[in-house]
Amino acid sequence: MSVSETYVRYRQTLSEEPLAIGVLLVALWMAWSLASGLLSGGIQVSSLASLIWDGLLRGLIIGLAGIGLSMTYSILNFANFAHGDYLTTGAFAGMATSYLVAGIGENSVGALLLVGAGGSVFGGALGIGVTTAPLAVVLGALLAGIATIALALVIDRFVYRPIRGESGIALLITSIGVAFALRYLLQFVFGAGVRGTTAAGSVPRVNVPAIDGTFRVTAHDISLVVVAAGLMLGVHLLLQRTKLGKAMRAMSDNEDLARITGIPTERVIRTTWIVGAGLTGVAGYMFVLWKGTLGFNDGWLLLLLVFAAVILGGIGSIYGAIGGGIIIGLTASVSVVWIPSEFGRAAAFLVMIVILLFKPEGIFAGRTTA
Amino acid sequence: MSASDVRARFRGLFERDVTLVLAVLGALYVAYILAGVVFGYGLRGQLNSIANLTFYIGVFGMLALALNLHWGYTGLFNIGIVGFMGIGIYVTALVSKPPVAEGGAAQVGGFGLPLVVGVVAGVVAAGLFGLLVALPALRLRADYLAIVTVAFSEIVRFTMMSRTFQTFTVPDTIDLWLFTIDPTADTVGLGGGGGLILNYTDPLEALLRTLFLWEPYLGFVAVVERTLIPNNPKPVIDGLAYGVLLLIGVGLFYLLLSRTGKSPFGRVLKAIREDEDVANALGKDTDRFKLTAFVLGAALMGLGGILWYSSRGSITPPSFRPNITFFIWIALIIGGSGSNTGSFLGGAIFAGVLYEGPRYFKNLVQAAFDLGDAPRNFGEAMAGFASLDPMPFILYTLDSVSQLRLVIMGVVLIWLMHNRPEGLLGHRKETASSVDLARPGSDGPTGNPAAADGGENQ
């Protein structure tokens, strides 16, 4: 392509896409204000690094939660609005286990199982933390996954399976009903209060030097990275090396055709729920372990960000979900450099809306794995 | 139109809608009055309870009707309703609140314009934001539109809560090229997390004053004070009058929407719902139609929000969480999307049974039995089972009724989607054609009972 052709093409794009120009201008302004802020010392490199680290961790949680959502979205063909409450369920189940393991003997079993509802037991006093109570944390993460899998299978059996043939929108509306029922049942059992769950003071931390200061990395940050990376690799292998992955791809392409080919579609759907819900439950637990507080609304508040990540990455792609999650997490955290901190989440939604407008199939589309 | 024609039409209407609506409303009111009798309410208590019920029937009916224009007629999956409601009432407050200097306790003032101007501004603003959302979003798939609209409503809520927009100082004079504006406002803003105190003229009073009915109204209140309710009956009567006002509003919404639905414009909307490509192929600029319908619906949602919150003393951002949106969706699905009468009935049933009902049930049980204090948490509630005593659990359940009603709503929604996705009157979903497509001999319109899918799977 000659230079003049390229030039003409760009001119066409510019005149046809006023929105694209807007986005471009905003991007240029952001780059300029960041550069000038860094040069003049208005923005410290260390605080920027700290924001990026925070955004990355947030992104890993969103991505981990997003894999499950993305899988069910592409195979069952509906946006599951109850997914956020699956996260919360996992977090509560896992934390109840951790409390029980860490505090049995000294406290009443009921108070431990209710994750200290009404201030009866405190996570800090039990010393919940990856270094202070490693067994409790490992068992908690396991139980979080198992409980969420059980929940997802039960809900699928009684709620989604009877209306499997309905449209995506009918299923979406049903999932809103599931979300309501689940969220407020959790509130009914565990109470409305937000509780601290970890011994935040005794988590080991190191200050990583950046150019003009340091930023903090805790043991919970590291464990989140390890768990997220491990699970993502596991899912990658599962979907690439086994027949299951192939069957899932076939089903998300065309379910009828898949069934005719002899793929046991119901079994694939069940496996999808198992893998997706397991990841979701662990993500919920790691999220709560990392941020140190737990409330019945946590998953719901995260859900829209997870949706943003999944759409950003392209529905059905696990790499898309992870990549989208990291982009969304970084946006929500780092955007406070340019805008007031109240609008971090709003900025993430805005990124999602912009992607939907320009590339509704997502930025990683075409590389679907599940 | 001859007299017999009118009578026939009247009878036809009576057989179908009016009786149904009156029967449902009558049943709801009778149930509430009976509950009031059990509680031992006096006249004041009964009237308060009726006013409260009427208020929620009014607002849910109105908003379900507005949503029906989006979903039932056009098939637009909007789950950002509460955002438009919030924009409506916040703009109204901003325009009509008096400046801080005159406003008493309020920290944030407004422009001090008459309430009518504020309401119009609120509705227009909601419509404009509808345009802002719809312009890019309408070309998206239904489920993407859903996510974009709910994200939009959350952005609206973050904006309300943000410190950035909490207060602005308005300069004493604004110089514009040829002339100078001298605004009365001093400090305006969205109030941040603390919300706004709505210290403008009471909306009921403002309306009655415009209609020159305020003096007669006060006279009526005085009569009631002498005869029926001895001390300070005004708040009770205000509540009832506002309820009546809302029901009139519902009637106007209904007229507007059923006229819209029957117009050529409405037929195109229904055609878009059934199959957008076909409507496009027939030469209709479907994007324009969808845009207009979305903006109109958003403006009506703004009005609904204004009528809901304007008579409250204050507004705070937590009132505008997505839950309200889903309440309105449940109301619409109960009633049956696609039918205006159904939308109103759904709103009324939702308000009377699911929204307010559980609370009444709890009060009823507590009035009937003398039950002592409820346990503070689930653990204490379950502890009773150790000694085979279910009472603590029952008490805890009753005490948590405000959470459990949301569980009930969720279960009802699931049940409806399984067993009756078309709702109460969804089988009467209007078809896109202007002539009756019913086969001669069969009764009622043809077509499959349309599922609540907006024609997505066709």
Interface residues (C-beta under 8 A of the other chain):
Chain A: L19 F78 A79 S108 G110 A111 L113 L114 A117 G118 S120 V159 P162 I163 E166 S167 G168 I169 A170 L172 I173 T174 I176 G177 V178 A179 F180 A181 L182 R183 Y184 L185 Q187 F188 V189 F190 G191 A192 L304 F307 A308 I311 P340 E342 F343 R345 A346 F349 L350 M352 I353 L356 L357 P360
Chain B: F77 P136 A137 L140 R141 A142 D143 Y144 A146 I147 V148 V150 A151 F152 E154 I155 F158 T159 M161 S162 R163 T164 F326 W329 I333 R376 N377 F378 G379 M382 A383 S400 Q403 L404 L406 V407 M409 G410 V411 V412 L413 I414 M417 H418 P421 A451 A452 D453 G454 E456 N457
